[in-house]
C-alpha cells in the first residue's frame, strides 16, 4: 500500500511537470513587426519599438515581415545593428508574392533565420543613379566593394550562401523563394506566419533553440511617434514641405503680418526633421541661390522677369534633388520606386512653384503700383452719420468706410454726397445736387 502511494505521487509529479511544460510552450509569445514601403527613419523607430515590446512581454522571437522596394543606407545600417544586438532573435520573413529588394535584402541577411513565401523575391542590391541618358547601375568599385563585403559578411555570419549574396550587389541578381531555399540563402519557405513558426520550431537562433510551435502571435501596434515620423520621412512629403516652406517664407518676407513666414519656418523645420538633415549639398546651393534671386526680384528689379524666373527654376531643381534619385550613394532602392518618387515629387513641386510664382508676381505688381491720386474726386458716396466742416463722420464709398467732413454746411445721415478732395484718410465732401450728373 505504501509502495503504491509512492508510485502515485511520482506519477502525479510527472504529469504536473508535463502540464507546466505544455502550458509554457502554448504561452510562448511571438511579436510580429511589419515593414511596408521604403525604409527610412520611421522604420528605425519601428524596430526599436518592436524590440522593446518583445522584451517587455518576454517574447520568444520577433518576426520581421518585410515588403519593401529598399530605402536609406544609413537607416538600414542602424536596423542591422539593432537586429544583431537584440536579445530577442529575429526571423526575417517575406510574405507570399511580396518582395524585399535592395536595403530590404540587407536587413533580411542580418536576421538569424529567414523565411520566404512562395513567389516572393529578394535581391536587386546594386545601387542605381539617374543620368541624362536614363537610369544607370552604379559600378564605382569603392562603393560596390563596400556593399558586397557587407552583405557577404552578413550571409557568412549565419552560414548562408555568400556567393549568391554577393551577386545581389555585383549582378543586381534577384531570386525567388524556391531557389533561395535550394541554394541556401534562406532557411524556410512558408506561406503564412503560422506555417513559418511551425517550421522554425527547434531551429537555433542567436544562441537559443526556438520554441515557436503553437506560440501566441502578438502584432505590434506602432506608436503615434512612428506615424508622425512615417509621414514626415516620406521623401515626397518632406520635399514638398521644404519647397512649400521656402515659398511661404518668401511671401512672408514680402508681406509680413499674415503668418506666411511662420508657416514657412515650421514647414522647413519639419521637412529637415523628416530628411534627418541629410540634404545633398547642391540642393542647399540651389535653394540659397534661388532665394537670393527671388529677393532681388522682389525688392530691386522693376518687374518680375528673368531673375525671378531663374529663382523659381533653381528651387524647382532643388525639389528634384530632394527625392532619393540622384545621387543614390546613400540609398539602396529599386528603379521603379525611384521613378515613382520622381513623378510624385517633381510634379507637385512644379505645381506649387507655379502657384507661388503667380502669387509673388501679383504681390510685386501691387507693391510696385504707383499711388493713384485724385481718382476718388467726383465720385459718389453716402453719409452714415451727420457731418459738418468741423465735425468728421463716417461715409460709405464703394463698400468701404471713410472718415469725411463737409465742404460747407451740415449734411445729415443717409445723404448722397460727392467727394471733393482727399487728405490722406480724410475726405472732404459736398451734398449731391440734382444736376450734379450733368
TORKOL-4160 file (C-alpha; in steps of 0.2 Angstrom, whole numbers, padded with zeros to 4 digits, m for minus):
438
<pt num="1" X="0000" Y="0000" Z="0000"/>
<pt num="2" X="0014" Y="0012" Z="0005"/>
<pt num="3" X="0023" Y="0007" Z="m0011"/>
<pt num="4" X="0008" Y="0011" Z="m0022"/>
<pt num="5" X="0006" Y="0028" Z="m0014"/>
<pt num="6" X="0024" Y="0032" Z="m0018"/>
<pt num="7" X="0021" Y="0027" Z="m0036"/>
<pt num="8" X="0005" Y="0038" Z="m0037"/>
<pt num="9" X="0014" Y="0053" Z="m0030"/>
<pt num="10" X="0028" Y="0051" Z="m0043"/>
<pt num="11" X="0016" Y="0049" Z="m0057"/>
<pt num="12" X="0007" Y="0065" Z="m0051"/>
<pt num="13" X="0023" Y="0074" Z="m0051"/>
<pt num="14" X="0027" Y="0068" Z="m0068"/>
<pt num="15" X="0010" Y="0074" Z="m0075"/>
<pt num="16" X="0011" Y="0090" Z="m0066"/>
<pt num="17" X="0028" Y="0095" Z="m0074"/>
<pt num="18" X="0022" Y="0089" Z="m0091"/>
<pt num="19" X="0007" Y="0100" Z="m0089"/>
<pt num="20" X="0018" Y="0115" Z="m0084"/>
<pt num="21" X="0030" Y="0112" Z="m0099"/>
<pt num="22" X="0015" Y="0111" Z="m0111"/>
<pt num="23" X="0007" Y="0127" Z="m0104"/>
<pt num="24" X="0023" Y="0136" Z="m0105"/>
<pt num="25" X="0025" Y="0130" Z="m0123"/>
<pt num="26" X="0007" Y="0136" Z="m0128"/>
<pt num="27" X="0010" Y="0153" Z="m0119"/>
<pt num="28" X="0026" Y="0157" Z="m0129"/>
<pt num="29" X="0024" Y="0174" Z="m0137"/>
<pt num="30" X="0030" Y="0180" Z="m0154"/>
<pt num="31" X="0030" Y="0198" Z="m0159"/>
<pt num="32" X="0026" Y="0202" Z="m0177"/>
<pt num="33" X="0033" Y="0219" Z="m0185"/>
<pt num="34" X="0028" Y="0225" Z="m0202"/>
<pt num="35" X="0039" Y="0235" Z="m0214"/>
<pt num="36" X="0029" Y="0241" Z="m0228"/>
<pt num="37" X="0036" Y="0253" Z="m0241"/>
<pt num="38" X="0053" Y="0262" Z="m0241"/>
<pt num="39" X="0065" Y="0260" Z="m0226"/>
<pt num="40" X="0068" Y="0277" Z="m0218"/>
<pt num="41" X="0069" Y="0285" Z="m0201"/>
<pt num="42" X="0052" Y="0279" Z="m0196"/>
<pt num="43" X="0057" Y="0261" Z="m0200"/>
<pt num="44" X="0071" Y="0263" Z="m0187"/>
<pt num="45" X="0059" Y="0269" Z="m0174"/>
<pt num="46" X="0048" Y="0254" Z="m0178"/>
<pt num="47" X="0062" Y="0241" Z="m0175"/>
<pt num="48" X="0067" Y="0250" Z="m0158"/>
<pt num="49" X="0048" Y="0249" Z="m0153"/>
<pt num="50" X="0047" Y="0231" Z="m0158"/>
<pt num="51" X="0062" Y="0226" Z="m0148"/>
<pt num="52" X="0056" Y="0235" Z="m0133"/>
<pt num="53" X="0039" Y="0227" Z="m0135"/>
<pt num="54" X="0046" Y="0210" Z="m0137"/>
<pt num="55" X="0057" Y="0212" Z="m0121"/>
<pt num="56" X="0043" Y="0218" Z="m0111"/>
<pt num="57" X="0032" Y="0203" Z="m0114"/>
<pt num="58" X="0047" Y="0191" Z="m0114"/>
<pt num="59" X="0044" Y="0185" Z="m0132"/>
<pt num="60" X="0052" Y="0170" Z="m0139"/>
<pt num="61" X="0056" Y="0179" Z="m0156"/>
<pt num="62" X="0052" Y="0194" Z="m0167"/>
<pt num="63" X="0045" Y="0190" Z="m0184"/>
<pt num="64" X="0050" Y="0205" Z="m0196"/>
<pt num="65" X="0038" Y="0204" Z="m0210"/>
<pt num="66" X="0045" Y="0214" Z="m0225"/>
<pt num="67" X="0038" Y="0221" Z="m0241"/>
<pt num="68" X="0049" Y="0235" Z="m0247"/>
<pt num="69" X="0057" Y="0242" Z="m0263"/>
<pt num="70" X="0073" Y="0247" Z="m0252"/>
<pt num="71" X="0077" Y="0263" Z="m0243"/>
<pt num="72" X="0091" Y="0273" Z="m0235"/>
<pt num="73" X="0108" Y="0265" Z="m0232"/>
<pt num="74" X="0111" Y="0274" Z="m0216"/>
<pt num="75" X="0094" Y="0269" Z="m0209"/>
<pt num="76" X="0097" Y="0251" Z="m0215"/>
<pt num="77" X="0114" Y="0250" Z="m0206"/>
<pt num="78" X="0105" Y="0256" Z="m0190"/>
<pt num="79" X="0092" Y="0242" Z="m0191"/>
<pt num="80" X="0105" Y="0229" Z="m0195"/>
<pt num="81" X="0114" Y="0234" Z="m0179"/>
<pt num="82" X="0098" Y="0233" Z="m0169"/>
<pt num="83" X="0094" Y="0216" Z="m0176"/>
<pt num="84" X="0112" Y="0209" Z="m0172"/>
<pt num="85" X="0112" Y="0216" Z="m0155"/>
<pt num="86" X="0095" Y="0211" Z="m0150"/>
<pt num="87" X="0092" Y="0199" Z="m0135"/>
<pt num="88" X="0076" Y="0193" Z="m0144"/>
<pt num="89" X="0081" Y="0184" Z="m0160"/>
<pt num="90" X="0074" Y="0190" Z="m0177"/>
<pt num="91" X="0065" Y="0180" Z="m0190"/>
<pt num="92" X="0065" Y="0189" Z="m0207"/>
<pt num="93" X="0050" Y="0185" Z="m0217"/>
<pt num="94" X="0045" Y="0190" Z="m0235"/>
<pt num="95" X="0026" Y="0185" Z="m0237"/>
<pt num="96" X="0019" Y="0176" Z="m0252"/>
<pt num="97" X="0020" Y="0186" Z="m0268"/>
<pt num="98" X="0029" Y="0201" Z="m0260"/>
<pt num="99" X="0047" Y="0207" Z="m0261"/>
<pt num="100" X="0062" Y="0213" Z="m0251"/>
<pt num="101" X="0073" Y="0222" Z="m0263"/>
<pt num="102" X="0089" Y="0232" Z="m0260"/>
<pt num="103" X="0090" Y="0238" Z="m0242"/>
<pt num="104" X="0077" Y="0225" Z="m0238"/>
<pt num="105" X="0088" Y="0211" Z="m0243"/>
<pt num="106" X="0102" Y="0218" Z="m0232"/>
<pt num="107" X="0090" Y="0218" Z="m0217"/>
<pt num="108" X="0085" Y="0200" Z="m0221"/>
<pt num="109" X="0103" Y="0194" Z="m0221"/>
<pt num="110" X="0105" Y="0201" Z="m0204"/>
<pt num="111" X="0091" Y="0190" Z="m0196"/>
<pt num="112" X="0097" Y="0174" Z="m0189"/>
<pt num="113" X="0083" Y="0165" Z="m0198"/>
<pt num="114" X="0075" Y="0169" Z="m0215"/>
<pt num="115" X="0058" Y="0163" Z="m0222"/>
<pt num="116" X="0050" Y="0167" Z="m0238"/>
<pt num="117" X="0033" Y="0164" Z="m0245"/>
<pt num="118" X="0031" Y="0156" Z="m0262"/>
<pt num="119" X="0033" Y="0168" Z="m0277"/>
<pt num="120" X="0041" Y="0181" Z="m0266"/>
<pt num="121" X="0058" Y="0189" Z="m0272"/>
<pt num="122" X="0073" Y="0196" Z="m0264"/>
<pt num="123" X="0089" Y="0204" Z="m0272"/>
<pt num="124" X="0092" Y="0220" Z="m0283"/>
<pt num="125" X="0105" Y="0227" Z="m0271"/>
<pt num="126" X="0116" Y="0236" Z="m0284"/>
<pt num="127" X="0113" Y="0255" Z="m0282"/>
<pt num="128" X="0106" Y="0264" Z="m0297"/>
<pt num="129" X="0108" Y="0283" Z="m0302"/>
<pt num="130" X="0099" Y="0294" Z="m0315"/>
<pt num="131" X="0109" Y="0301" Z="m0329"/>
<pt num="132" X="0105" Y="0312" Z="m0344"/>
<pt num="133" X="0103" Y="0296" Z="m0354"/>
<pt num="134" X="0092" Y="0287" Z="m0341"/>
<pt num="135" X="0095" Y="0275" Z="m0327"/>
<pt num="136" X="0112" Y="0268" Z="m0325"/>
<pt num="137" X="0119" Y="0255" Z="m0312"/>
<pt num="138" X="0132" Y="0261" Z="m0301"/>
<pt num="139" X="0149" Y="0252" Z="m0304"/>
<pt num="140" X="0160" Y="0263" Z="m0294"/>
<pt num="141" X="0172" Y="0249" Z="m0287"/>
<pt num="142" X="0175" Y="0258" Z="m0270"/>
<pt num="143" X="0156" Y="0259" Z="m0267"/>
<pt num="144" X="0152" Y="0242" Z="m0274"/>
<pt num="145" X="0166" Y="0233" Z="m0265"/>
<pt num="146" X="0160" Y="0240" Z="m0248"/>
<pt num="147" X="0142" Y="0235" Z="m0251"/>
<pt num="148" X="0147" Y="0217" Z="m0257"/>
<pt num="149" X="0158" Y="0214" Z="m0242"/>
<pt num="150" X="0144" Y="0220" Z="m0230"/>
<pt num="151" X="0132" Y="0208" Z="m0237"/>
<pt num="152" X="0144" Y="0193" Z="m0239"/>
<pt num="153" X="0149" Y="0195" Z="m0220"/>
<pt num="154" X="0130" Y="0195" Z="m0215"/>
<pt num="155" X="0127" Y="0179" Z="m0225"/>
<pt num="156" X="0143" Y="0170" Z="m0218"/>
<pt num="157" X="0138" Y="0175" Z="m0200"/>
<pt num="158" X="0123" Y="0163" Z="m0202"/>
<pt num="159" X="0131" Y="0150" Z="m0214"/>
<pt num="160" X="0122" Y="0156" Z="m0229"/>
<pt num="161" X="0127" Y="0156" Z="m0247"/>
<pt num="162" X="0139" Y="0171" Z="m0248"/>
<pt num="163" X="0142" Y="0169" Z="m0267"/>
<pt num="164" X="0124" Y="0172" Z="m0271"/>
<pt num="165" X="0123" Y="0186" Z="m0258"/>
<pt num="166" X="0137" Y="0195" Z="m0267"/>
<pt num="167" X="0128" Y="0193" Z="m0284"/>
<pt num="168" X="0114" Y="0203" Z="m0277"/>
<pt num="169" X="0126" Y="0218" Z="m0277"/>
<pt num="170" X="0138" Y="0214" Z="m0291"/>
<pt num="171" X="0125" Y="0207" Z="m0304"/>
<pt num="172" X="0109" Y="0215" Z="m0297"/>
<pt num="173" X="0103" Y="0197" Z="m0295"/>
<pt num="174" X="0085" Y="0193" Z="m0290"/>
<pt num="175" X="0080" Y="0176" Z="m0283"/>
<pt num="176" X="0063" Y="0168" Z="m0278"/>
<pt num="177" X="0059" Y="0158" Z="m0263"/>
<pt num="178" X="0061" Y="0141" Z="m0271"/>
<pt num="179" X="0079" Y="0145" Z="m0277"/>
<pt num="180" X="0083" Y="0154" Z="m0261"/>
<pt num="181" X="0080" Y="0138" Z="m0251"/>
<pt num="182" X="0088" Y="0127" Z="m0264"/>
<pt num="183" X="0104" Y="0137" Z="m0264"/>
<pt num="184" X="0105" Y="0140" Z="m0245"/>
<pt num="185" X="0101" Y="0159" Z="m0245"/>
<pt num="186" X="0085" Y="0156" Z="m0233"/>
<pt num="187" X="0081" Y="0143" Z="m0221"/>
<pt num="188" X="0062" Y="0141" Z="m0223"/>
<pt num="189" X="0048" Y="0143" Z="m0236"/>
<pt num="190" X="0031" Y="0146" Z="m0228"/>
<pt num="191" X="0015" Y="0155" Z="m0234"/>
<pt num="192" X="0009" Y="0161" Z="m0218"/>
<pt num="193" X="0015" Y="0166" Z="m0201"/>
<pt num="194" X="0008" Y="0151" Z="m0193"/>
<pt num="195" X="0017" Y="0139" Z="m0205"/>
<pt num="196" X="0033" Y="0149" Z="m0203"/>
<pt num="197" X="0033" Y="0147" Z="m0184"/>
<pt num="198" X="0029" Y="0128" Z="m0186"/>
<pt num="199" X="0044" Y="0126" Z="m0197"/>
<pt num="200" X="0057" Y="0136" Z="m0187"/>
<pt num="201" X="0052" Y="0127" Z="m0171"/>
<pt num="202" X="0068" Y="0119" Z="m0164"/>
<pt num="203" X="0080" Y="0129" Z="m0175"/>
<pt num="204" X="0095" Y="0138" Z="m0167"/>
<pt num="205" X="0095" Y="0157" Z="m0167"/>
<pt num="206" X="0106" Y="0169" Z="m0158"/>
<pt num="207" X="0112" Y="0155" Z="m0146"/>
<pt num="208" X="0095" Y="0148" Z="m0142"/>
<pt num="209" X="0083" Y="0135" Z="m0148"/>
<pt num="210" X="0067" Y="0142" Z="m0154"/>
<pt num="211" X="0051" Y="0136" Z="m0146"/>
<pt num="212" X="0038" Y="0143" Z="m0158"/>
<pt num="213" X="0026" Y="0129" Z="m0161"/>
<pt num="214" X="0008" Y="0135" Z="m0156"/>
<pt num="215" X="0015" Y="0151" Z="m0150"/>
<pt num="216" X="0004" Y="0166" Z="m0147"/>
<pt num="217" X="0006" Y="0179" Z="m0161"/>
<pt num="218" X="0006" Y="0197" Z="m0155"/>
<pt num="219" X="0005" Y="0210" Z="m0169"/>
<pt num="220" X="0014" Y="0226" Z="m0164"/>
<pt num="221" X="0004" Y="0242" Z="m0165"/>
<pt num="222" X="0016" Y="0257" Z="m0169"/>
<pt num="223" X="0016" Y="0272" Z="m0158"/>
<pt num="224" X="0010" Y="0290" Z="m0163"/>
<pt num="225" X="0028" Y="0295" Z="m0164"/>
<pt num="226" X="0031" Y="0281" Z="m0178"/>
<pt num="227" X="0016" Y="0288" Z="m0188"/>
<pt num="228" X="0022" Y="0306" Z="m0187"/>
<pt num="229" X="0039" Y="0300" Z="m0192"/>
<pt num="230" X="0032" Y="0289" Z="m0206"/>
<pt num="231" X="0023" Y="0304" Z="m0213"/>
<pt num="232" X="0037" Y="0317" Z="m0212"/>
<pt num="233" X="0051" Y="0304" Z="m0218"/>
<pt num="234" X="0042" Y="0300" Z="m0234"/>
<pt num="235" X="0053" Y="0308" Z="m0247"/>
<pt num="236" X="0039" Y="0316" Z="m0257"/>
<pt num="237" X="0031" Y="0323" Z="m0242"/>
<pt num="238" X="0047" Y="0330" Z="m0235"/>
<pt num="239" X="0052" Y="0338" Z="m0252"/>
<pt num="240" X="0035" Y="0346" Z="m0254"/>
<pt num="241" X="0036" Y="0353" Z="m0236"/>
<pt num="242" X="0053" Y="0360" Z="m0240"/>
<pt num="243" X="0048" Y="0369" Z="m0256"/>
<pt num="244" X="0031" Y="0375" Z="m0248"/>
<pt num="245" X="0041" Y="0382" Z="m0233"/>
<pt num="246" X="0053" Y="0391" Z="m0244"/>
<pt num="247" X="0040" Y="0400" Z="m0255"/>
<pt num="248" X="0029" Y="0404" Z="m0239"/>
<pt num="249" X="0044" Y="0411" Z="m0231"/>
<pt num="250" X="0047" Y="0422" Z="m0246"/>
<pt num="251" X="0029" Y="0428" Z="m0247"/>
<pt num="252" X="0030" Y="0431" Z="m0228"/>
<pt num="253" X="0046" Y="0442" Z="m0230"/>
<pt num="254" X="0037" Y="0452" Z="m0244"/>
<pt num="255" X="0020" Y="0454" Z="m0235"/>
<pt num="256" X="0023" Y="0452" Z="m0216"/>
<pt num="257" X="0010" Y="0450" Z="m0203"/>
<pt num="258" X="m0001" Y="0437" Z="m0211"/>
<pt num="259" X="0008" Y="0421" Z="m0204"/>
<pt num="260" X="0016" Y="0415" Z="m0220"/>
<pt num="261" X="0033" Y="0417" Z="m0214"/>
<pt num="262" X="0029" Y="0407" Z="m0198"/>
<pt num="263" X="0021" Y="0393" Z="m0208"/>
<pt num="264" X="0037" Y="0393" Z="m0219"/>
<pt num="265" X="0049" Y="0391" Z="m0205"/>
<pt num="266" X="0039" Y="0377" Z="m0197"/>
<pt num="267" X="0037" Y="0368" Z="m0214"/>
<pt num="268" X="0056" Y="0369" Z="m0217"/>
<pt num="269" X="0060" Y="0363" Z="m0200"/>
<pt num="270" X="0048" Y="0348" Z="m0202"/>
<pt num="271" X="0055" Y="0344" Z="m0219"/>
<pt num="272" X="0073" Y="0344" Z="m0212"/>
<pt num="273" X="0067" Y="0333" Z="m0197"/>
<pt num="274" X="0059" Y="0321" Z="m0210"/>
<pt num="275" X="0075" Y="0321" Z="m0220"/>
<pt num="276" X="0086" Y="0318" Z="m0205"/>
<pt num="277" X="0095" Y="0334" Z="m0210"/>
<pt num="278" X="0103" Y="0323" Z="m0224"/>
<pt num="279" X="0102" Y="0336" Z="m0239"/>
<pt num="280" X="0113" Y="0334" Z="m0254"/>
<pt num="281" X="0124" Y="0349" Z="m0254"/>
<pt num="282" X="0119" Y="0355" Z="m0272"/>
<pt num="283" X="0101" Y="0357" Z="m0265"/>
<pt num="284" X="0107" Y="0369" Z="m0252"/>
<pt num="285" X="0117" Y="0379" Z="m0265"/>
<pt num="286" X="0101" Y="0379" Z="m0277"/>
<pt num="287" X="0090" Y="0384" Z="m0263"/>
<pt num="288" X="0101" Y="0399" Z="m0257"/>
<pt num="289" X="0104" Y="0405" Z="m0275"/>
<pt num="290" X="0085" Y="0404" Z="m0279"/>
<pt num="291" X="0080" Y="0413" Z="m0263"/>
<pt num="292" X="0093" Y="0427" Z="m0267"/>
<pt num="293" X="0087" Y="0429" Z="m0284"/>
<pt num="294" X="0069" Y="0430" Z="m0279"/>
<pt num="295" X="0073" Y="0443" Z="m0265"/>
<pt num="296" X="0082" Y="0453" Z="m0278"/>
<pt num="297" X="0067" Y="0452" Z="m0290"/>
<pt num="298" X="0055" Y="0457" Z="m0276"/>
<pt num="299" X="0065" Y="0472" Z="m0270"/>
<pt num="300" X="0077" Y="0478" Z="m0283"/>
<pt num="301" X="0072" Y="0475" Z="m0301"/>
<pt num="302" X="0057" Y="0484" Z="m0309"/>
<pt num="303" X="0046" Y="0469" Z="m0313"/>
<pt num="304" X="0045" Y="0451" Z="m0312"/>
<pt num="305" X="0057" Y="0445" Z="m0326"/>
<pt num="306" X="0072" Y="0434" Z="m0329"/>
<pt num="307" X="0079" Y="0435" Z="m0311"/>
<pt num="308" X="0063" Y="0429" Z="m0304"/>
<pt num="309" X="0061" Y="0415" Z="m0316"/>
<pt num="310" X="0079" Y="0410" Z="m0313"/>
<pt num="311" X="0075" Y="0409" Z="m0294"/>
<pt num="312" X="0059" Y="0398" Z="m0297"/>
<pt num="313" X="0069" Y="0387" Z="m0308"/>
<pt num="314" X="0083" Y="0385" Z="m0295"/>
<pt num="315" X="0070" Y="0380" Z="m0282"/>
<pt num="316" X="0061" Y="0368" Z="m0294"/>
<pt num="317" X="0078" Y="0359" Z="m0297"/>
<pt num="318" X="0081" Y="0358" Z="m0279"/>
<pt num="319" X="0065" Y="0349" Z="m0277"/>
<pt num="320" X="0071" Y="0336" Z="m0290"/>
<pt num="321" X="0087" Y="0333" Z="m0280"/>
<pt num="322" X="0077" Y="0331" Z="m0263"/>
<pt num="323" X="0069" Y="0315" Z="m0268"/>
<pt num="324" X="0081" Y="0300" Z="m0267"/>
<pt num="325" X="0085" Y="0298" Z="m0286"/>
<pt num="326" X="0102" Y="0306" Z="m0289"/>
<pt num="327" X="0115" Y="0303" Z="m0282"/>
<pt num="328" X="0109" Y="0287" Z="m0274"/>
<pt num="329" X="0125" Y="0283" Z="m0265"/>
<pt num="330" X="0116" Y="0284" Z="m0248"/>
<pt num="331" X="0101" Y="0274" Z="m0255"/>
<pt num="332" X="0098" Y="0256" Z="m0260"/>
<pt num="333" X="0081" Y="0257" Z="m0269"/>
<pt num="334" X="0074" Y="0250" Z="m0285"/>
<pt num="335" X="0072" Y="0259" Z="m0301"/>
<pt num="336" X="0053" Y="0258" Z="m0301"/>
<pt num="337" X="0052" Y="0266" Z="m0284"/>
<pt num="338" X="0064" Y="0280" Z="m0289"/>
<pt num="339" X="0053" Y="0283" Z="m0305"/>
<pt num="340" X="0038" Y="0284" Z="m0294"/>
<pt num="341" X="0047" Y="0296" Z="m0282"/>
<pt num="342" X="0052" Y="0307" Z="m0296"/>
<pt num="343" X="0034" Y="0308" Z="m0303"/>
<pt num="344" X="0026" Y="0311" Z="m0286"/>
<pt num="345" X="0040" Y="0323" Z="m0280"/>
<pt num="346" X="0043" Y="0334" Z="m0296"/>
<pt num="347" X="0025" Y="0336" Z="m0302"/>
<pt num="348" X="0018" Y="0343" Z="m0286"/>
<pt num="349" X="0033" Y="0354" Z="m0283"/>
<pt num="350" X="0031" Y="0362" Z="m0300"/>
<pt num="351" X="0013" Y="0365" Z="m0297"/>
<pt num="352" X="0017" Y="0373" Z="m0280"/>
<pt num="353" X="0031" Y="0383" Z="m0288"/>
<pt num="354" X="0019" Y="0389" Z="m0302"/>
<pt num="355" X="0006" Y="0394" Z="m0289"/>
<pt num="356" X="0018" Y="0404" Z="m0278"/>
<pt num="357" X="0026" Y="0411" Z="m0294"/>
<pt num="358" X="0008" Y="0418" Z="m0298"/>
<pt num="359" X="0006" Y="0424" Z="m0280"/>
<pt num="360" X="0023" Y="0433" Z="m0280"/>
<pt num="361" X="0020" Y="0441" Z="m0297"/>
<pt num="362" X="0004" Y="0448" Z="m0290"/>
<pt num="363" X="0012" Y="0454" Z="m0274"/>
<pt num="364" X="0026" Y="0463" Z="m0285"/>
<pt num="365" X="0013" Y="0471" Z="m0296"/>
<pt num="366" X="0003" Y="0478" Z="m0281"/>
<pt num="367" X="0019" Y="0483" Z="m0272"/>
<pt num="368" X="0026" Y="0492" Z="m0287"/>
<pt num="369" X="0009" Y="0500" Z="m0292"/>
<pt num="370" X="0010" Y="0519" Z="m0291"/>
<pt num="371" X="m0002" Y="0528" Z="m0279"/>
<pt num="372" X="m0017" Y="0534" Z="m0289"/>
<pt num="373" X="m0020" Y="0552" Z="m0283"/>
<pt num="374" X="m0037" Y="0561" Z="m0287"/>
<pt num="375" X="m0047" Y="0546" Z="m0293"/>
<pt num="376" X="m0059" Y="0547" Z="m0279"/>
<pt num="377" X="m0063" Y="0565" Z="m0283"/>
<pt num="378" X="m0080" Y="0567" Z="m0291"/>
<pt num="379" X="m0086" Y="0550" Z="m0285"/>
<pt num="380" X="m0102" Y="0547" Z="m0276"/>
<pt num="381" X="m0104" Y="0541" Z="m0258"/>
<pt num="382" X="m0116" Y="0541" Z="m0244"/>
<pt num="383" X="m0116" Y="0548" Z="m0226"/>
<pt num="384" X="m0118" Y="0536" Z="m0212"/>
<pt num="385" X="m0119" Y="0550" Z="m0199"/>
<pt num="386" X="m0120" Y="0568" Z="m0198"/>
<pt num="387" X="m0105" Y="0578" Z="m0203"/>
<pt num="388" X="m0100" Y="0597" Z="m0204"/>
<pt num="389" X="m0085" Y="0607" Z="m0209"/>
<pt num="390" X="m0079" Y="0605" Z="m0191"/>
<pt num="391" X="m0086" Y="0588" Z="m0186"/>
<pt num="392" X="m0080" Y="0572" Z="m0196"/>
<pt num="393" X="m0090" Y="0557" Z="m0198"/>
<pt num="394" X="m0091" Y="0541" Z="m0207"/>
<pt num="395" X="m0097" Y="0539" Z="m0225"/>
<pt num="396" X="m0098" Y="0524" Z="m0236"/>
<pt num="397" X="m0089" Y="0523" Z="m0253"/>
<pt num="398" X="m0089" Y="0508" Z="m0264"/>
<pt num="399" X="m0092" Y="0497" Z="m0249"/>
<pt num="400" X="m0078" Y="0505" Z="m0238"/>
<pt num="401" X="m0080" Y="0516" Z="m0223"/>
<pt num="402" X="m0070" Y="0533" Z="m0224"/>
<pt num="403" X="m0069" Y="0547" Z="m0212"/>
<pt num="404" X="m0076" Y="0563" Z="m0220"/>
<pt num="405" X="m0081" Y="0581" Z="m0216"/>
<pt num="406" X="m0092" Y="0593" Z="m0226"/>
<pt num="407" X="m0086" Y="0606" Z="m0238"/>
<pt num="408" X="m0099" Y="0618" Z="m0231"/>
<pt num="409" X="m0114" Y="0616" Z="m0220"/>
<pt num="410" X="m0122" Y="0602" Z="m0211"/>
<pt num="411" X="m0125" Y="0586" Z="m0220"/>
<pt num="412" X="m0137" Y="0573" Z="m0212"/>
<pt num="413" X="m0135" Y="0554" Z="m0212"/>
<pt num="414" X="m0141" Y="0544" Z="m0227"/>
<pt num="415" X="m0137" Y="0558" Z="m0239"/>
<pt num="416" X="m0129" Y="0556" Z="m0256"/>
<pt num="417" X="m0113" Y="0566" Z="m0257"/>
<pt num="418" X="m0099" Y="0570" Z="m0269"/>
<pt num="419" X="m0081" Y="0568" Z="m0264"/>
<pt num="420" X="m0072" Y="0584" Z="m0267"/>
<pt num="421" X="m0054" Y="0581" Z="m0260"/>
<pt num="422" X="m0044" Y="0568" Z="m0251"/>
<pt num="423" X="m0032" Y="0572" Z="m0237"/>
<pt num="424" X="m0024" Y="0556" Z="m0233"/>
<pt num="425" X="m0038" Y="0546" Z="m0225"/>
<pt num="426" X="m0049" Y="0561" Z="m0223"/>
<pt num="427" X="m0061" Y="0565" Z="m0237"/>
<pt num="428" X="m0070" Y="0582" Z="m0240"/>
<pt num="429" X="m0087" Y="0580" Z="m0247"/>
<pt num="430" X="m0102" Y="0591" Z="m0253"/>
<pt num="431" X="m0120" Y="0587" Z="m0254"/>
<pt num="432" X="m0125" Y="0580" Z="m0271"/>
<pt num="433" X="m0136" Y="0591" Z="m0281"/>
<pt num="434" X="m0149" Y="0586" Z="m0293"/>
<pt num="435" X="m0139" Y="0592" Z="m0308"/>
<pt num="436" X="m0123" Y="0585" Z="m0302"/>
<pt num="437" X="m0123" Y="0572" Z="m0316"/>
<pt num="438" X="m0124" Y="0585" Z="m0330"/>
